[in-house]
Structure formats: C-alpha cells, structure tokens
C-alpha cells in the first residue's frame, strides 16, 4: 500500500479548498471595497463650475 500517495493527495485537496476559500474571501472583500467607493462617489464634484453634469459621470 502506498500511504505516501494518499497523504500527498489529501494535502493537495486541503490546499485547493484553502485556495478556493481565500479567493472567495478576496472577492467579497473587493466587493465591499467597491461598494464603499460607490457610496462615497459624488458625481457633482466632477463637473465644471456652472456647467451641467456630463452623462459619462452619471451612474
């Protein structure tokens, strides 16, 4: 019986699960970051004084 093979495969599976979990955490973190940025977004601050707001700056 080759116990070393099973040990290595188990470690690979554990690593893959850990990697997927970390990717999901990073995605959630970046989504929260972008949501916070969008909350702070003030399109009126991008317009020129006494001019109307350009459509490309609207949500």
PyMOL Python script that loads the backbone (N, CA, C, O; Angstrom):
from pymol import cmd

cmd.read_pdbstr("""\
ATOM      1  N   UNK A   1       0.840  -1.198   0.000  1.00  0.00           N
ATOM      2  CA  UNK A   1       0.000   0.000   0.000  1.00  0.00           C
ATOM      3  C   UNK A   1       0.875   1.248   0.000  1.00  0.00           C
ATOM      4  O   UNK A   1       1.865   1.326   0.726  1.00  0.00           O
ATOM      5  N   UNK A   2       0.502   2.204  -0.809  1.00  0.00           N
ATOM      6  CA  UNK A   2       1.298   3.424  -0.917  1.00  0.00           C
ATOM      7  C   UNK A   2       0.638   4.536  -0.101  1.00  0.00           C
ATOM      8  O   UNK A   2      -0.217   5.265  -0.604  1.00  0.00           O
ATOM      9  N   UNK A   3       1.039   4.653   1.141  1.00  0.00           N
ATOM     10  CA  UNK A   3       0.440   5.652   2.022  1.00  0.00           C
ATOM     11  C   UNK A   3       0.900   7.065   1.670  1.00  0.00           C
ATOM     12  O   UNK A   3       0.180   8.037   1.899  1.00  0.00           O
ATOM     13  N   UNK A   4       2.084   7.166   1.123  1.00  0.00           N
ATOM     14  CA  UNK A   4       2.616   8.483   0.765  1.00  0.00           C
ATOM     15  C   UNK A   4       1.742   9.157  -0.298  1.00  0.00           C
ATOM     16  O   UNK A   4       1.509  10.365  -0.238  1.00  0.00           O
ATOM     17  N   UNK A   5       1.266   8.383  -1.260  1.00  0.00           N
ATOM     18  CA  UNK A   5       0.409   8.910  -2.320  1.00  0.00           C
ATOM     19  C   UNK A   5      -0.869   9.509  -1.731  1.00  0.00           C
ATOM     20  O   UNK A   5      -1.268  10.615  -2.096  1.00  0.00           O
ATOM     21  N   UNK A   6      -1.506   8.775  -0.819  1.00  0.00           N
ATOM     22  CA  UNK A   6      -2.751   9.253  -0.211  1.00  0.00           C
ATOM     23  C   UNK A   6      -2.509  10.501   0.636  1.00  0.00           C
ATOM     24  O   UNK A   6      -3.339  11.408   0.681  1.00  0.00           O
ATOM     25  N   UNK A   7      -1.380  10.528   1.293  1.00  0.00           N
ATOM     26  CA  UNK A   7      -1.036  11.686   2.113  1.00  0.00           C
ATOM     27  C   UNK A   7      -0.863  12.929   1.235  1.00  0.00           C
ATOM     28  O   UNK A   7      -1.353  14.006   1.573  1.00  0.00           O
ATOM     29  N   UNK A   8      -0.173  12.776   0.124  1.00  0.00           N
ATOM     30  CA  UNK A   8       0.060  13.893  -0.786  1.00  0.00           C
ATOM     31  C   UNK A   8      -1.257  14.355  -1.412  1.00  0.00           C
ATOM     32  O   UNK A   8      -1.503  15.556  -1.526  1.00  0.00           O
ATOM     33  N   UNK A   9      -2.100  13.405  -1.815  1.00  0.00           N
ATOM     34  CA  UNK A   9      -3.389  13.765  -2.410  1.00  0.00           C
ATOM     35  C   UNK A   9      -4.271  14.504  -1.411  1.00  0.00           C
ATOM     36  O   UNK A   9      -4.962  15.457  -1.772  1.00  0.00           O
ATOM     37  N   UNK A  10      -4.245  14.070  -0.170  1.00  0.00           N
ATOM     38  CA  UNK A  10      -5.030  14.731   0.867  1.00  0.00           C
ATOM     39  C   UNK A  10      -4.547  16.161   1.075  1.00  0.00           C
ATOM     40  O   UNK A  10      -5.350  17.082   1.220  1.00  0.00           O
ATOM     41  N   UNK A  11      -3.256  16.336   1.087  1.00  0.00           N
ATOM     42  CA  UNK A  11      -2.702  17.685   1.248  1.00  0.00           C
ATOM     43  C   UNK A  11      -3.060  18.565   0.061  1.00  0.00           C
ATOM     44  O   UNK A  11      -3.337  19.752   0.234  1.00  0.00           O
ATOM     45  N   UNK A  12      -3.058  18.001  -1.145  1.00  0.00           N
ATOM     46  CA  UNK A  12      -3.441  18.771  -2.332  1.00  0.00           C
ATOM     47  C   UNK A  12      -4.899  19.203  -2.250  1.00  0.00           C
ATOM     48  O   UNK A  12      -5.228  20.348  -2.560  1.00  0.00           O
ATOM     49  N   UNK A  13      -5.773  18.290  -1.832  1.00  0.00           N
ATOM     50  CA  UNK A  13      -7.192  18.641  -1.695  1.00  0.00           C
ATOM     51  C   UNK A  13      -7.376  19.735  -0.653  1.00  0.00           C
ATOM     52  O   UNK A  13      -8.134  20.682  -0.862  1.00  0.00           O
ATOM     53  N   UNK A  14      -6.680  19.602   0.465  1.00  0.00           N
ATOM     54  CA  UNK A  14      -6.770  20.613   1.521  1.00  0.00           C
ATOM     55  C   UNK A  14      -6.289  21.962   1.005  1.00  0.00           C
ATOM     56  O   UNK A  14      -6.909  22.990   1.277  1.00  0.00           O
ATOM     57  N   UNK A  15      -5.190  21.964   0.264  1.00  0.00           N
ATOM     58  CA  UNK A  15      -4.653  23.202  -0.306  1.00  0.00           C
ATOM     59  C   UNK A  15      -5.649  23.831  -1.280  1.00  0.00           C
ATOM     60  O   UNK A  15      -5.847  25.046  -1.266  1.00  0.00           O
ATOM     61  N   UNK A  16      -6.279  23.003  -2.131  1.00  0.00           N
ATOM     62  CA  UNK A  16      -7.259  23.518  -3.085  1.00  0.00           C
ATOM     63  C   UNK A  16      -8.451  24.140  -2.365  1.00  0.00           C
ATOM     64  O   UNK A  16      -8.936  25.201  -2.761  1.00  0.00           O
ATOM     65  N   UNK A  17      -8.920  23.485  -1.315  1.00  0.00           N
ATOM     66  CA  UNK A  17     -10.042  24.037  -0.544  1.00  0.00           C
ATOM     67  C   UNK A  17      -9.654  25.367   0.088  1.00  0.00           C
ATOM     68  O   UNK A  17     -10.433  26.320   0.084  1.00  0.00           O
ATOM     69  N   UNK A  18      -8.448  25.420   0.625  1.00  0.00           N
ATOM     70  CA  UNK A  18      -7.958  26.647   1.245  1.00  0.00           C
ATOM     71  C   UNK A  18      -7.849  27.769   0.210  1.00  0.00           C
ATOM     72  O   UNK A  18      -8.199  28.917   0.483  1.00  0.00           O
ATOM     73  N   UNK A  19      -7.360  27.420  -0.975  1.00  0.00           N
ATOM     74  CA  UNK A  19      -7.206  28.395  -2.050  1.00  0.00           C
ATOM     75  C   UNK A  19      -8.566  28.936  -2.489  1.00  0.00           C
ATOM     76  O   UNK A  19      -8.722  30.143  -2.676  1.00  0.00           O
ATOM     77  N   UNK A  20      -9.550  28.051  -2.655  1.00  0.00           N
ATOM     78  CA  UNK A  20     -10.889  28.489  -3.042  1.00  0.00           C
ATOM     79  C   UNK A  20     -11.499  29.390  -1.979  1.00  0.00           C
ATOM     80  O   UNK A  20     -12.123  30.402  -2.298  1.00  0.00           O
ATOM     81  N   UNK A  21     -11.319  29.020  -0.715  1.00  0.00           N
ATOM     82  CA  UNK A  21     -11.846  29.838   0.371  1.00  0.00           C
ATOM     83  C   UNK A  21     -11.223  31.230   0.353  1.00  0.00           C
ATOM     84  O   UNK A  21     -11.924  32.230   0.507  1.00  0.00           O
ATOM     85  N   UNK A  22      -9.910  31.293   0.164  1.00  0.00           N
ATOM     86  CA  UNK A  22      -9.230  32.585   0.144  1.00  0.00           C
ATOM     87  C   UNK A  22      -9.682  33.433  -1.044  1.00  0.00           C
ATOM     88  O   UNK A  22      -9.831  34.649  -0.919  1.00  0.00           O
ATOM     89  N   UNK A  23      -9.902  32.793  -2.200  1.00  0.00           N
ATOM     90  CA  UNK A  23     -10.392  33.539  -3.366  1.00  0.00           C
ATOM     91  C   UNK A  23     -11.771  34.121  -3.105  1.00  0.00           C
ATOM     92  O   UNK A  23     -12.044  35.267  -3.461  1.00  0.00           O
ATOM     93  N   UNK A  24     -12.644  33.327  -2.480  1.00  0.00           N
ATOM     94  CA  UNK A  24     -13.981  33.825  -2.150  1.00  0.00           C
ATOM     95  C   UNK A  24     -13.894  34.991  -1.173  1.00  0.00           C
ATOM     96  O   UNK A  24     -14.634  35.967  -1.299  1.00  0.00           O
ATOM     97  N   UNK A  25     -12.991  34.891  -0.201  1.00  0.00           N
ATOM     98  CA  UNK A  25     -12.820  35.979   0.764  1.00  0.00           C
ATOM     99  C   UNK A  25     -12.330  37.253   0.063  1.00  0.00           C
ATOM    100  O   UNK A  25     -12.805  38.350   0.356  1.00  0.00           O
ATOM    101  N   UNK A  26     -11.379  37.099  -0.860  1.00  0.00           N
ATOM    102  CA  UNK A  26     -10.851  38.254  -1.588  1.00  0.00           C
ATOM    103  C   UNK A  26     -11.925  38.898  -2.458  1.00  0.00           C
ATOM    104  O   UNK A  26     -12.002  40.123  -2.552  1.00  0.00           O
ATOM    105  N   UNK A  27     -12.764  38.058  -3.103  1.00  0.00           N
ATOM    106  CA  UNK A  27     -13.844  38.599  -3.925  1.00  0.00           C
ATOM    107  C   UNK A  27     -14.828  39.393  -3.072  1.00  0.00           C
ATOM    108  O   UNK A  27     -15.251  40.485  -3.451  1.00  0.00           O
ATOM    109  N   UNK A  28     -15.184  38.841  -1.927  1.00  0.00           N
ATOM    110  CA  UNK A  28     -16.122  39.534  -1.035  1.00  0.00           C
ATOM    111  C   UNK A  28     -15.511  40.837  -0.536  1.00  0.00           C
ATOM    112  O   UNK A  28     -16.192  41.858  -0.449  1.00  0.00           O
ATOM    113  N   UNK A  29     -14.230  40.794  -0.211  1.00  0.00           N
ATOM    114  CA  UNK A  29     -13.553  41.993   0.285  1.00  0.00           C
ATOM    115  C   UNK A  29     -13.497  43.073  -0.794  1.00  0.00           C
ATOM    116  O   UNK A  29     -13.722  44.249  -0.509  1.00  0.00           O
ATOM    117  N   UNK A  30     -13.198  42.676  -2.026  1.00  0.00           N
ATOM    118  CA  UNK A  30     -13.139  43.674  -3.093  1.00  0.00           C
ATOM    119  C   UNK A  30     -14.532  44.217  -3.403  1.00  0.00           C
ATOM    120  O   UNK A  30     -14.675  45.389  -3.750  1.00  0.00           O
ATOM    121  N   UNK A  31     -15.560  43.375  -3.281  1.00  0.00           N
ATOM    122  CA  UNK A  31     -16.925  43.858  -3.499  1.00  0.00           C
ATOM    123  C   UNK A  31     -17.298  44.891  -2.444  1.00  0.00           C
ATOM    124  O   UNK A  31     -17.915  45.907  -2.764  1.00  0.00           O
ATOM    125  N   UNK A  32     -16.931  44.644  -1.194  1.00  0.00           N
ATOM    126  CA  UNK A  32     -17.205  45.612  -0.133  1.00  0.00           C
ATOM    127  C   UNK A  32     -16.423  46.905  -0.368  1.00  0.00           C
ATOM    128  O   UNK A  32     -16.925  48.000  -0.114  1.00  0.00           O
ATOM    129  N   UNK A  33     -15.205  46.767  -0.850  1.00  0.00           N
ATOM    130  CA  UNK A  33     -14.377  47.942  -1.130  1.00  0.00           C
ATOM    131  C   UNK A  33     -15.024  48.805  -2.213  1.00  0.00           C
ATOM    132  O   UNK A  33     -15.132  50.023  -2.066  1.00  0.00           O
ATOM    133  N   UNK A  34     -15.457  48.157  -3.311  1.00  0.00           N
ATOM    134  CA  UNK A  34     -16.084  48.911  -4.393  1.00  0.00           C
ATOM    135  C   UNK A  34     -17.421  49.502  -3.967  1.00  0.00           C
ATOM    136  O   UNK A  34     -17.786  50.593  -4.406  1.00  0.00           O
ATOM    137  N   UNK A  35     -18.148  48.797  -3.119  1.00  0.00           N
ATOM    138  CA  UNK A  35     -19.410  49.343  -2.611  1.00  0.00           C
ATOM    139  C   UNK A  35     -19.150  50.586  -1.762  1.00  0.00           C
ATOM    140  O   UNK A  35     -19.902  51.558  -1.832  1.00  0.00           O
ATOM    141  N   UNK A  36     -18.091  50.555  -0.966  1.00  0.00           N
ATOM    142  CA  UNK A  36     -17.746  51.721  -0.155  1.00  0.00           C
ATOM    143  C   UNK A  36     -17.315  52.884  -1.047  1.00  0.00           C
ATOM    144  O   UNK A  36     -17.663  54.036  -0.785  1.00  0.00           O
ATOM    145  N   UNK A  37     -16.559  52.580  -2.098  1.00  0.00           N
ATOM    146  CA  UNK A  37     -16.162  53.640  -3.027  1.00  0.00           C
ATOM    147  C   UNK A  37     -17.377  54.243  -3.721  1.00  0.00           C
ATOM    148  O   UNK A  37     -17.473  55.461  -3.876  1.00  0.00           O
ATOM    149  N   UNK A  38     -18.304  53.383  -4.137  1.00  0.00           N
ATOM    150  CA  UNK A  38     -19.508  53.873  -4.809  1.00  0.00           C
ATOM    151  C   UNK A  38     -20.344  54.724  -3.861  1.00  0.00           C
ATOM    152  O   UNK A  38     -20.990  55.681  -4.288  1.00  0.00           O
ATOM    153  N   UNK A  39     -20.332  54.380  -2.584  1.00  0.00           N
ATOM    154  CA  UNK A  39     -21.068  55.177  -1.606  1.00  0.00           C
ATOM    155  C   UNK A  39     -20.488  56.566  -1.444  1.00  0.00           C
ATOM    156  O   UNK A  39     -21.215  57.517  -1.158  1.00  0.00           O
ATOM    157  N   UNK A  40     -19.184  56.689  -1.625  1.00  0.00           N
ATOM    158  CA  UNK A  40     -18.521  57.987  -1.491  1.00  0.00           C
ATOM    159  C   UNK A  40     -18.510  58.779  -2.792  1.00  0.00           C
ATOM    160  O   UNK A  40     -18.122  59.947  -2.807  1.00  0.00           O
ATOM    161  N   UNK A  41     -18.934  58.145  -3.885  1.00  0.00           N
ATOM    162  CA  UNK A  41     -18.859  58.780  -5.202  1.00  0.00           C
ATOM    163  C   UNK A  41     -19.781  59.987  -5.262  1.00  0.00           C
ATOM    164  O   UNK A  41     -20.974  59.881  -4.980  1.00  0.00           O
ATOM    165  N   UNK A  42     -19.230  61.121  -5.627  1.00  0.00           N
ATOM    166  CA  UNK A  42     -20.001  62.352  -5.743  1.00  0.00           C
ATOM    167  C   UNK A  42     -19.837  62.877  -7.168  1.00  0.00           C
ATOM    168  O   UNK A  42     -18.866  63.577  -7.456  1.00  0.00           O
ATOM    169  N   UNK A  43     -20.768  62.552  -8.062  1.00  0.00           N
ATOM    170  CA  UNK A  43     -20.604  62.964  -9.459  1.00  0.00           C
ATOM    171  C   UNK A  43     -20.643  64.480  -9.647  1.00  0.00           C
ATOM    172  O   UNK A  43     -20.079  64.996 -10.612  1.00  0.00           O
ATOM    173  N   UNK A  44     -21.291  65.186  -8.752  1.00  0.00           N
ATOM    174  CA  UNK A  44     -21.374  66.644  -8.882  1.00  0.00           C
ATOM    175  C   UNK A  44     -19.991  67.270  -8.728  1.00  0.00           C
ATOM    176  O   UNK A  44     -19.721  68.328  -9.298  1.00  0.00           O
ATOM    177  N   UNK A  45     -19.119  66.625  -7.965  1.00  0.00           N
ATOM    178  CA  UNK A  45     -17.774  67.157  -7.764  1.00  0.00           C
ATOM    179  C   UNK A  45     -16.931  67.077  -9.034  1.00  0.00           C
ATOM    180  O   UNK A  45     -15.896  67.737  -9.122  1.00  0.00           O
ATOM    181  N   UNK A  46     -17.355  66.281 -10.021  1.00  0.00           N
ATOM    182  CA  UNK A  46     -16.569  66.134 -11.253  1.00  0.00           C
ATOM    183  C   UNK A  46     -16.955  67.154 -12.318  1.00  0.00           C
ATOM    184  O   UNK A  46     -16.256  67.288 -13.323  1.00  0.00           O
ATOM    185  N   UNK A  47     -18.051  67.871 -12.114  1.00  0.00           N
ATOM    186  CA  UNK A  47     -18.487  68.812 -13.157  1.00  0.00           C
ATOM    187  C   UNK A  47     -17.741  70.141 -13.032  1.00  0.00           C
ATOM    188  O   UNK A  47     -17.234  70.499 -11.969  1.00  0.00           O
ATOM    189  N   UNK A  48     -17.696  70.835 -14.123  1.00  0.00           N
ATOM    190  CA  UNK A  48     -17.089  72.168 -14.129  1.00  0.00           C
ATOM    191  C   UNK A  48     -18.064  73.145 -13.472  1.00  0.00           C
ATOM    192  O   UNK A  48     -19.275  72.931 -13.525  1.00  0.00           O
ATOM    193  N   UNK A  49     -17.564  74.200 -12.863  1.00  0.00           N
ATOM    194  CA  UNK A  49     -18.459  75.173 -12.224  1.00  0.00           C
ATOM    195  C   UNK A  49     -19.431  75.797 -13.232  1.00  0.00           C
ATOM    196  O   UNK A  49     -19.038  76.191 -14.331  1.00  0.00           O
ATOM    197  N   UNK A  50     -20.681  75.877 -12.843  1.00  0.00           N
ATOM    198  CA  UNK A  50     -21.754  76.481 -13.635  1.00  0.00           C
ATOM    199  C   UNK A  50     -22.030  75.735 -14.937  1.00  0.00           C
ATOM    200  O   UNK A  50     -22.601  76.312 -15.863  1.00  0.00           O
ATOM    201  N   UNK A  51     -21.639  74.472 -15.027  1.00  0.00           N
ATOM    202  CA  UNK A  51     -21.931  73.634 -16.201  1.00  0.00           C
ATOM    203  C   UNK A  51     -22.789  72.468 -15.745  1.00  0.00           C
ATOM    204  O   UNK A  51     -22.848  72.150 -14.558  1.00  0.00           O
ATOM    205  N   UNK A  52     -23.452  71.835 -16.700  1.00  0.00           N
ATOM    206  CA  UNK A  52     -24.250  70.662 -16.337  1.00  0.00           C
ATOM    207  C   UNK A  52     -23.343  69.433 -16.260  1.00  0.00           C
ATOM    208  O   UNK A  52     -22.233  69.431 -16.792  1.00  0.00           O
ATOM    209  N   UNK A  53     -23.827  68.404 -15.597  1.00  0.00           N
ATOM    210  CA  UNK A  53     -23.053  67.177 -15.405  1.00  0.00           C
ATOM    211  C   UNK A  53     -23.053  66.351 -16.685  1.00  0.00           C
ATOM    212  O   UNK A  53     -24.105  66.130 -17.284  1.00  0.00           O
ATOM    213  N   UNK A  54     -21.878  65.896 -17.104  1.00  0.00           N
ATOM    214  CA  UNK A  54     -21.784  65.071 -18.304  1.00  0.00           C
ATOM    215  C   UNK A  54     -22.341  63.682 -18.023  1.00  0.00           C
ATOM    216  O   UNK A  54     -22.240  63.175 -16.905  1.00  0.00           O
ATOM    217  N   UNK A  55     -22.931  63.072 -19.048  1.00  0.00           N
ATOM    218  CA  UNK A  55     -23.573  61.763 -18.878  1.00  0.00           C
ATOM    219  C   UNK A  55     -22.590  60.657 -18.509  1.00  0.00           C
ATOM    220  O   UNK A  55     -22.967  59.694 -17.842  1.00  0.00           O
ATOM    221  N   UNK A  56     -21.345  60.783 -18.932  1.00  0.00           N
ATOM    222  CA  UNK A  56     -20.383  59.713 -18.638  1.00  0.00           C
ATOM    223  C   UNK A  56     -20.045  59.622 -17.154  1.00  0.00           C
ATOM    224  O   UNK A  56     -19.505  58.610 -16.708  1.00  0.00           O
ATOM    225  N   UNK A  57     -20.355  60.669 -16.379  1.00  0.00           N
ATOM    226  CA  UNK A  57     -20.082  60.640 -14.949  1.00  0.00           C
ATOM    227  C   UNK A  57     -21.283  60.192 -14.126  1.00  0.00           C
ATOM    228  O   UNK A  57     -21.180  60.045 -12.908  1.00  0.00           O
ATOM    229  N   UNK A  58     -22.411  59.976 -14.775  1.00  0.00           N
ATOM    230  CA  UNK A  58     -23.603  59.532 -14.051  1.00  0.00           C
ATOM    231  C   UNK A  58     -23.555  58.022 -13.847  1.00  0.00           C
ATOM    232  O   UNK A  58     -22.899  57.299 -14.597  1.00  0.00           O
ATOM    233  N   UNK A  59     -24.256  57.564 -12.825  1.00  0.00           N
ATOM    234  CA  UNK A  59     -24.357  56.110 -12.590  1.00  0.00           C
ATOM    235  C   UNK A  59     -25.373  55.519 -13.518  1.00  0.00           C
ATOM    236  O   UNK A  59     -25.611  54.312 -13.485  1.00  0.00           O
TER     237      UNK A  59
END
""", "prot")
cmd.dss("prot")
cmd.show_as("cartoon", "prot")
cmd.util.cbc("prot")
cmd.orient("prot")
